[in-house]
Structures are given as C-alpha cells and as structure tokens.
Amino acid sequence: MKDQNNIYEKESDKDKWNRGLDLFTESVLSPDPKLRQCARNQYCFDELMSIRDNILEHLKTLRRH
C-alpha cells in the first residue's frame, strides 16, 4: 500500500468514506504470512480464507454511491 499525495480537504463525506473503505479493503487483501501460518498450524486455513472472502463481499456492499 503506497501513501498518495494529500487529498483536497473539502471533498464530500461520501468520497472520504469510500477512500477509507478502499484502504481497509487493501488491508484485508494484503497477505499476512504470520496469520496464515497460524491458521495452517491450527488446521483452519481454509476457514480463514472463506471468512476473508465473505468479508470482501460484505465490504462491496458498504460503498456509497
């Protein structure tokens, strides 16, 4: 995730919300090797990835239009 230049301060709440949502989505998409190894060690890797997929689908519903 790369930080972008400053964003214009007087933009709409919707734009701010959607940008925050995009950043959060990036954090869910970003691989976490330690977490994934823990899931493998605890035999719940498939369940972790399934939960991740469900959360990503839910995040799509939060976008403001």
DSSP file (Angstrom, degrees, kcal/mol; ACC not computed):
  #  RESIDUE AA STRUCTURE BP1 BP2  ACC     N-H-->O    O-->H-N    N-H-->O    O-->H-N    TCO  KAPPA ALPHA  PHI   PSI    X-CA   Y-CA   Z-CA
    1    1 A M              0   0    0      0, 0.0     2,-0.4     0, 0.0    22,-0.0   0.000 360.0 360.0 360.0 122.9    0.0    0.0    0.0
    2    2 A K        -     0   0    0      0, 0.0     2,-0.3     0, 0.0     0, 0.0  -0.864 360.0-123.2-104.6 135.9    1.5    3.3   -1.1
    3    3 A D        -     0   0    0     -2,-0.4     2,-0.2     1,-0.0     3,-0.1  -0.559  29.2-146.5 -73.0 138.6    0.5    6.6    0.5
    4    4 A Q        -     0   0    0     -2,-0.3     3,-0.1     1,-0.2    -1,-0.0  -0.491  29.3 -76.5 -98.9 173.5   -0.8    9.0   -2.0
    5    5 A N        -     0   0    0     -2,-0.2    -1,-0.2     1,-0.2     0, 0.0  -0.135  69.4 -70.3 -60.1 164.3   -0.4   12.8   -2.0
    6    6 A N        -     0   0    0     -3,-0.1     2,-0.3     1,-0.1    -1,-0.2  -0.255  52.7-131.7 -55.8 145.6   -2.6   14.8    0.2
    7    7 A I        -     0   0    0     -3,-0.1    -1,-0.1     1,-0.1     4,-0.1  -0.766  32.8 -86.9-101.8 147.7   -6.3   14.9   -0.8
    8    8 A Y    >   -     0   0    0     -2,-0.3     3,-0.7     1,-0.1    -1,-0.1  -0.315  36.3-142.0 -54.5 127.6   -8.3   18.0   -1.1
    9    9 A E  T 3  S+     0   0    0      1,-0.3     2,-0.3    -3,-0.0    -1,-0.1   0.771  90.5  61.4 -68.4 -28.5   -9.8   18.7    2.4
   10   10 A K  T 3  S+     0   0    0      3,-0.0    -1,-0.3     2,-0.0     2,-0.1  -0.162  75.4 126.0 -97.6  42.2  -13.2   19.9    1.3
   11   11 A E    <   -     0   0    0     -3,-0.7    -4,-0.0    -2,-0.3     5,-0.0  -0.456  67.9 -79.1 -92.0 172.5  -14.3   16.8   -0.5
   12   12 A S     >  -     0   0    0     -2,-0.1     4,-2.1     1,-0.1     5,-0.2  -0.261  29.3-121.8 -72.5 155.3  -17.6   15.0    0.2
   13   13 A D  H  > S+     0   0    0      1,-0.2     4,-2.8     2,-0.2     5,-0.2   0.853 114.5  59.0 -60.5 -34.7  -18.1   12.7    3.1
   14   14 A K  H  > S+     0   0    0      2,-0.2     4,-2.7     1,-0.2    50,-0.3   0.925 105.4  47.4 -61.2 -45.1  -19.0   10.0    0.6
   15   15 A D  H  > S+     0   0    0      2,-0.2     4,-2.2     1,-0.2    -1,-0.2   0.903 112.8  48.7 -64.5 -41.1  -15.6   10.3   -1.1
   16   16 A K  H  X S+     0   0    0     -4,-2.1     4,-2.5     2,-0.2    -2,-0.2   0.925 112.1  49.6 -62.7 -44.1  -13.8   10.2    2.3
   17   17 A W  H  X S+     0   0    0     -4,-2.8     4,-2.6     1,-0.2    -2,-0.2   0.945 111.9  47.3 -59.1 -50.1  -15.9    7.1    3.3
   18   18 A N  H  X S+     0   0    0     -4,-2.7     4,-2.3     1,-0.2    -1,-0.2   0.854 111.4  50.8 -64.6 -35.3  -15.1    5.3    0.0
   19   19 A R  H  X S+     0   0    0     -4,-2.2     4,-2.2     2,-0.2    -1,-0.2   0.908 111.3  48.2 -68.2 -40.8  -11.4    6.1    0.2
   20   20 A G  H  X S+     0   0    0     -4,-2.5     4,-2.3     2,-0.2    -2,-0.2   0.901 111.3  51.2 -62.2 -40.2  -11.4    4.8    3.8
   21   21 A L  H  X S+     0   0    0     -4,-2.6     4,-2.6     2,-0.2    -2,-0.2   0.897 108.2  52.0 -63.0 -41.3  -13.2    1.7    2.6
   22   22 A D  H  X S+     0   0    0     -4,-2.3     4,-2.3     2,-0.2    -2,-0.2   0.914 110.3  48.2 -61.5 -43.2  -10.6    1.2   -0.2
   23   23 A L  H  X S+     0   0    0     -4,-2.2     4,-1.7     2,-0.2    -2,-0.2   0.903 112.3  48.5 -65.4 -40.7   -7.8    1.4    2.3
   24   24 A F  H  X S+     0   0    0     -4,-2.3     4,-1.7     2,-0.2    -2,-0.2   0.913 109.9  52.3 -64.7 -41.5   -9.5   -1.1    4.7
   25   25 A T  H  X S+     0   0    0     -4,-2.6     4,-2.3     1,-0.2    -2,-0.2   0.902 106.7  53.6 -60.4 -41.5  -10.1   -3.4    1.7
   26   26 A E  H  X S+     0   0    0     -4,-2.3     4,-1.9     1,-0.2    -1,-0.2   0.891 106.0  53.4 -59.0 -39.0   -6.4   -3.3    0.8
   27   27 A S  H  < S+     0   0    0     -4,-1.7    -1,-0.2     1,-0.2    -2,-0.2   0.854 109.8  47.3 -67.3 -32.9   -5.6   -4.3    4.4
   28   28 A V  H  < S+     0   0    0     -4,-1.7    -1,-0.2     1,-0.2    -2,-0.2   0.874 114.0  47.7 -72.9 -37.1   -7.8   -7.3    4.1
   29   29 A L  H  < S+     0   0    0     -4,-2.3    -2,-0.2    -5,-0.2    -1,-0.2   0.779  89.2  99.4 -73.4 -27.0   -6.3   -8.3    0.7
   30   30 A S  S  < S-     0   0    0     -4,-1.9     2,-0.0    -5,-0.2    -4,-0.0  -0.445  81.6-117.8 -66.9 124.4   -2.8   -7.8    1.9
   31   31 A P        -     0   0    0      0, 0.0    -1,-0.1     0, 0.0    -2,-0.1  -0.338  21.2-160.4 -64.2 141.3   -1.3  -11.2    2.8
   32   32 A D     >  -     0   0    0      1,-0.1     4,-2.6     2,-0.0     5,-0.2  -0.872   3.5-170.0-122.2  94.6   -0.2  -11.8    6.4
   33   33 A P  H  > S+     0   0    0      0, 0.0     4,-2.3     0, 0.0     5,-0.2   0.854  85.0  51.5 -57.1 -38.8    2.3  -14.7    6.4
   34   34 A K  H  > S+     0   0    0      2,-0.2     4,-2.3     1,-0.2     5,-0.2   0.941 112.2  45.7 -64.3 -46.4    2.3  -15.0   10.3
   35   35 A L  H  > S+     0   0    0      1,-0.2     4,-2.3     2,-0.2    -1,-0.2   0.915 113.6  49.3 -62.6 -43.3   -1.5  -15.1   10.4
   36   36 A R  H  X S+     0   0    0     -4,-2.6     4,-2.1     1,-0.2    -1,-0.2   0.878 110.1  50.8 -66.0 -36.9   -1.7  -17.6    7.6
   37   37 A Q  H  X S+     0   0    0     -4,-2.3     4,-2.8    -5,-0.2    -1,-0.2   0.905 108.9  51.6 -66.6 -40.0    0.9  -19.8    9.2
   38   38 A C  H  X S+     0   0    0     -4,-2.3     4,-2.0     1,-0.2    -2,-0.2   0.919 109.0  51.1 -59.4 -43.0   -1.0  -19.8   12.5
   39   39 A A  H  <>S+     0   0    0     -4,-2.3     5,-3.1     2,-0.2     6,-0.6   0.888 110.6  48.4 -63.6 -38.7   -4.1  -20.8   10.6
   40   40 A R  H ><5S+     0   0    0     -4,-2.1     3,-1.4     3,-0.2    -2,-0.2   0.931 111.2  50.2 -64.9 -44.7   -2.2  -23.7    9.0
   41   41 A N  H 3<5S+     0   0    0     -4,-2.8    -2,-0.2     1,-0.3    -1,-0.2   0.827 114.4  44.6 -62.5 -31.4   -0.9  -24.8   12.4
   42   42 A Q  T 3<5S-     0   0    0     -4,-2.0    -1,-0.3    -5,-0.2    -2,-0.2   0.285 112.8-120.1 -97.5   9.5   -4.4  -24.7   13.8
   43   43 A Y  T < 5S+     0   0    0     -3,-1.4    -3,-0.2    -5,-0.1    -4,-0.1   0.848  86.4 104.8  57.6  39.6   -5.9  -26.5   10.8
   44   44 A C     >< +     0   0    0     -5,-3.1     4,-2.4    -6,-0.1    -4,-0.2   0.053  31.3 117.7-134.9  27.7   -8.2  -23.7    9.9
   45   45 A F  H  > S+     0   0    0     -6,-0.6     4,-2.4     1,-0.2     5,-0.2   0.927  79.3  49.1 -62.2 -46.0   -6.6  -22.1    6.9
   46   46 A D  H  > S+     0   0    0      1,-0.2     4,-2.0     2,-0.2    -1,-0.2   0.891 111.9  49.4 -61.8 -38.6   -9.5  -22.9    4.6
   47   47 A E  H  > S+     0   0    0      2,-0.2     4,-2.6     1,-0.2    -1,-0.2   0.906 109.3  52.1 -66.7 -41.4  -11.9  -21.4    7.1
   48   48 A L  H  X S+     0   0    0     -4,-2.4     4,-2.4     1,-0.2    -2,-0.2   0.928 111.3  46.7 -59.5 -45.5   -9.8  -18.3    7.4
   49   49 A M  H  X S+     0   0    0     -4,-2.4     4,-2.3     2,-0.2    -1,-0.2   0.851 111.0  52.4 -67.8 -33.8   -9.8  -17.8    3.6
   50   50 A S  H  X S+     0   0    0     -4,-2.0     4,-2.3    -5,-0.2    -1,-0.2   0.914 109.9  47.9 -67.0 -42.5  -13.5  -18.4    3.5
   51   51 A I  H  X S+     0   0    0     -4,-2.6     4,-2.6     2,-0.2    -2,-0.2   0.919 110.2  53.4 -62.1 -43.4  -14.1  -15.7    6.2
   52   52 A R  H  X S+     0   0    0     -4,-2.4     4,-2.5     1,-0.2    -2,-0.2   0.926 108.8  48.9 -56.4 -47.1  -11.8  -13.4    4.2
   53   53 A D  H  X S+     0   0    0     -4,-2.3     4,-2.1     1,-0.2    -1,-0.2   0.904 110.9  50.3 -61.0 -41.8  -13.9  -13.9    1.1
   54   54 A N  H  X S+     0   0    0     -4,-2.3     4,-2.2     1,-0.2    -1,-0.2   0.908 110.6  49.0 -63.3 -41.8  -17.1  -13.3    3.0
   55   55 A I  H  X S+     0   0    0     -4,-2.6     4,-2.6     2,-0.2    -2,-0.2   0.912 109.1  52.4 -65.0 -42.3  -15.7  -10.1    4.4
   56   56 A L  H  X S+     0   0    0     -4,-2.5     4,-1.2     1,-0.2    -1,-0.2   0.894 109.8  49.2 -60.9 -39.6  -14.6   -8.9    1.0
   57   57 A E  H  X S+     0   0    0     -4,-2.1     4,-0.7     1,-0.2     3,-0.3   0.912 111.6  49.1 -64.8 -41.7  -18.0   -9.5   -0.4
   58   58 A H  H >X S+     0   0    0     -4,-2.2     3,-1.1     1,-0.2     4,-0.6   0.897 104.2  59.2 -64.8 -39.9  -19.6   -7.5    2.5
   59   59 A L  H >< S+     0   0    0     -4,-2.6     3,-1.2     1,-0.3     4,-0.4   0.847  97.5  61.2 -59.0 -33.4  -17.2   -4.6    2.0
   60   60 A K  H >< S+     0   0    0     -4,-1.2     3,-0.8    -3,-0.3    -1,-0.3   0.829  99.3  56.3 -61.6 -31.1  -18.5   -4.2   -1.5
   61   61 A T  H << S+     0   0    0     -3,-1.1    -1,-0.3    -4,-0.7    -2,-0.2   0.650  97.8  63.2 -76.3 -13.9  -22.0   -3.5    0.0
   62   62 A L  T << S+     0   0    0     -3,-1.2    -1,-0.2    -4,-0.6    -2,-0.2   0.563  72.9 116.0 -88.1  -8.8  -20.6   -0.6    2.1
   63   63 A R    <   -     0   0    0     -3,-0.8     2,-0.4    -4,-0.4   -49,-0.0  -0.384  61.5-136.5 -64.3 134.5  -19.6    1.5   -0.9
   64   64 A R              0   0    0    -50,-0.3   -46,-0.1     1,-0.1    -1,-0.1  -0.776 360.0 360.0 -95.7 137.4  -21.5    4.8   -1.0
   65   65 A H              0   0    0     -2,-0.4    -1,-0.1   -47,-0.0    -2,-0.0   0.379 360.0 360.0-110.1 360.0  -22.8    6.0   -4.4
